[in-house]
Amino acid sequence: MSDSATVQNASRPQAPLLIEIVQGLEDELRPEGRRVAVSLDSDLERDLGFDSLARVELLLRVERAFEVQLPQELFASARTPGDLLEALAGAASAPRPVPAAVTVPAAEQALAEPAPAATLVEVLEWHAERHPDRVHVLLYGEGGVESELTYGQLLEAGRGVAYGLISREVAPGRAVAIMLPTGAAFLHSFFGALLAGGVPVPIYPPLRRAGLEDHLRRQAAILRNAEAVVLITVPEAKPFASLLQAQVPGLRHVVTTDELRLPGPYPRRPAVNGADLALLQYTSGSTGSPKGVMLSHANLLANVRAMGRRIQVDKEDVFVSWLPLYHDMGLIGAWLGCLYYAIPLVLMSPLAFLTRPADWLWAVHRYKGTLSGGPNFAYALCLQKIRDEDIEGLDLSHWRFAFNGAEPISVDTLNNFCRRFAPYGFQGQAMTPVYGLAENSVGLAFPRGRRPPRIDYIEREPFVRRGEALPAAPDHAQAFVSCGEALPGHHIRVVDDHDREVGERRQGRLQFRGPSATAGYFHNREATSAMFHGEWLDSGDLAYVAEGEVFVTGRSKELIIRAGRNIHPYELEEAVARVPGIRKGCVVAFGMADPRDGTEALVIVAETREEDAPRREALRRQVTAAVIDIIGNPPDDVRLVPPHTVLKTSSGKIRRTENRALYQRGELGRRRGKWRQWARLLLSAARAGFRRGAAGLARSSYGGYAWSVFIPAALATWAAVAVLPRRSWRMGMIRVMGRLVSALTLIRLHIENQDQVARSSPCIVVANHASYLDGLVLSFILPGVLGYVVKRELAGNFFTRVFLQRIGAEFVERFDARRGIEDTKHLQAVARKGESLVFFPEGTFVRGPGLRPFRMGAFLVAVEAGRPVVPVSIRGTRSVLPADTWLPRRGTVTITVGEPVYPQGGDWAAAVKVRDAARAQVLEGCGEPDLA
């Protein structure tokens, strides 16, 4: 850009705000305080270090600040802030249009209930015979694009799939696994399986097509337990059919819906009655010991009918759902309920909601949705991610039942959601906490009629000591949310440890029975036996009943019993998190067996950024006081730990068992002295330099010998990797050859905290990059099956391309900004499916020592997928094989696996924090200077 252009740009009124935005992002990317002054001529990449993902974040901030929509090509073409300023001059404002309301065709028709139907098949046939053209499902796609599915179309497509299954000798009662995303193919396949007399088994589908091999391998345990004979899946899974069939002996066919669908005339469907198995519902995440809930046609129809009566379904209802079809809440509560009552279902992709929560609310607005819902986290996500400007013109006044269930319900979330969206027509009485579980099909307790959520405030002391839920004033009381009463025809009771029913307002184990209850777990007698207590089934939850309504208080295995007092960790964690200086959502409370007192010790672990000793002591006293306010006694131990120490699941739930185990081992929040570590690493580097100098005369001869070992080993490894059928075998072969080469060449490989990767999986591994050996060394040492993210240039060589493809590497673009963004989205999808990925976030390496700035890709993948980042420090490869030579040297390579860093949020700021925390650990362990 010329000087005159710079002066002209600087005179524009947008320039100061633009510079402020760019400077703010630059400051975030350089948390060490080494500020670089931004000008309109600053090179975004060379001067400011903005990679393609940082530029995306920058453009997003610019668009929001100036309320414009910038052209996509600017992602790659803009080199300086001045280029952005020029683009702003020609950009038009981009107000979000308010979607027009749509009248669903079926809403004008009468409610149709197939009361005589005994099976789901009879339900569909009843509707298709009476109103084949009635709209059943509207598939809501990106941008609002939709397609309609009528009852007649669903029956016709289901019959075609059934014909294909029968022609493949699927016998009645045999399991048909369905691993498909939300869409028409899933709906067709589900009823195709039923029409063939089979039993559908919905399985979590891959979010993206890459990494299908590993995804299928993880689902093999479910397929074996269900004894599935057919897997209906996406076309991209077909190449892995032989791999899957080797792990699931009874699996005869891996097919797509289109391959199954055959034209009529269709054979007569097998006879099915209400007692026959209609569904095997596996809990999400079932792997090693799957538990498939057996549900008959009678179970499902009883549950659908009971829920419909309780909420008083009518012809004006429209259900809007983003809930996954492989989960009971979306499959039974949303789809099959709408199928039975013939109310239209607007079906969104779960991914559409997770990426843009506002789209859920806009779908409710557009279709005048009356029924919708999700777990508590869905409402919390709307509160966190939706800005006021995203929902201008939104109308939620038609929403009469907003179901909230499937996980603990937060009083704060209920109140805040009602308050936040009241100006948009959301009515407080629409918020409906419910309780259910797969073992009772889906629903068990709903409130009667429409009313605001009932919150029960009780005295803490009697509750924690004797389990008595005595009413109290809201101030300083414990609060629980009512989930209403048992559905019609179903029964709930609360019992003690001897299965004796307790009285009103007494906490105990929640048991249930009724026509929706399962007969047990498929091929799992032990788990079935543990669940049944005579004619009653144990839910595994604690609860009390007050005035006929159920208040769920938590899982029985998480209860802390201390000196005869029953302490619920959730309330303690919320109270401690409100202490200024404690990180919200980063507190865990658990009990530890204390053999001296014969009871449990209460331990509080809380994250804080405070490092000053006197202030930490004051903070500890405040935490103790907060606990005393609730239970009347201090905790036995308050442990203040650094950020990202408290372990959580990928969905953000506290992992109490794992945190308790770390505490027991004395590993919770362990940190090594930074300066002492630096001194030790510098001393180690000096010693290594001395050894290299002493070995200088023998370097050439040693290099020749090393290559005489490397070349045959490399050829043998390449051949083995090329022919071995399983990826785990290939990785095992690489590790064996790596150890052999290490022994023969006297290059010592040492790893610290090796099990950390396995314990944190699936995860994102980030390592410093010092040599061409780094990737090989990690593959030699790190356990498990990991996906290595490598530069796309390596795919140009046949030898490297075949090897890397066979070990599941992901190729990414380093220089094309737009392609880099696409690669990041692809890697996010791979990570969401459970693949552990290895990144070198420096991007490249140079001859001189030093840790370069980290690019943002790995960390945006981590926060978007909710995966922990495991920092790995590589020390020694730079000296074994420097950048400017192919002559290896003898030395020691040390791999240090650090503590996992867990994302606290899903936005850019969270990714920056994860990056900084991970880089600090890598910097500490690699023993090289900081080049950032």
Secondary structure, DSSP 8 states (H G I E B T S, - for coil): --HHHHHHHHTSTHHHHHHHHHHHHHHHH-TTS------TT--TTTTT---HHHHHHHHHHHHHHHTB---TTHHHH--SHHHHHHHHHH--B-----------GGGGS-----TT--SHHHHHHHHHHH-TTSEEEEEE-GGG-EEEEEHHHHHHHHHHHHHHHHHTT--TT-EEEE---SSHHHHHHHHHHHHTT-EEEE----SSSTTHHHHHHHHHHHHHHHTEEEEE--GGGGGGHHHHHHHSTT--EEE-HHHH---SS--------TTSEEEEEE-TT--SS--EEEEEHHHHHHHHHHHHHHHT--TT--EEE-S-TTSHIIIIIIIIHHHHHT--EEEE-HHHHHH-HHHHHHHHHHTT--EEEE-HHHHHHHHHH--GGGGTT---TT--EEEE-SS---HHHHHHHHHHHGGGT--GGGEEE-EE-GGGSSEEEE-SSS----EEEE-HHHHHHH-B--B--STT-EEEEB--EE-TT-EEEEE-TTS-B--TTB-EEEEEESTT----BTT-HHHHHHHEETTEEEEEEEEEEETTEEEEEEEGGG-EEETTEEE-HHHHHHHHHTSTTEEEEEEEEEEEEETTTTEEEEEEEEEE----HHHHHHHHHHHHHHHHHHHSS--SEEEEE-TT-S-B-TTS-B-HHHHHHHHHHT-TT----HHHHHHHHHHHHHHHHHHHHHTGGGHHHHHHHHHHHHHHHHHHHHHHHHH-S-HHHHHHHHHHHHHHHHHHHT-EEEEESTHHHHHH-S-EEEE---STTHHHHHHHHS-S--EEEEEGGGGGSHHHHHHHHHTT-EEE-SS-HHHHHHHHHHHHHHHHTT--EEE-TT----SS--B----SHHHHHHHHHT--EEEEEEESHHHHS-TT-S-----EEEEEE---B--SSSSHHHHHHHHHHHHHHHHHHH---B--
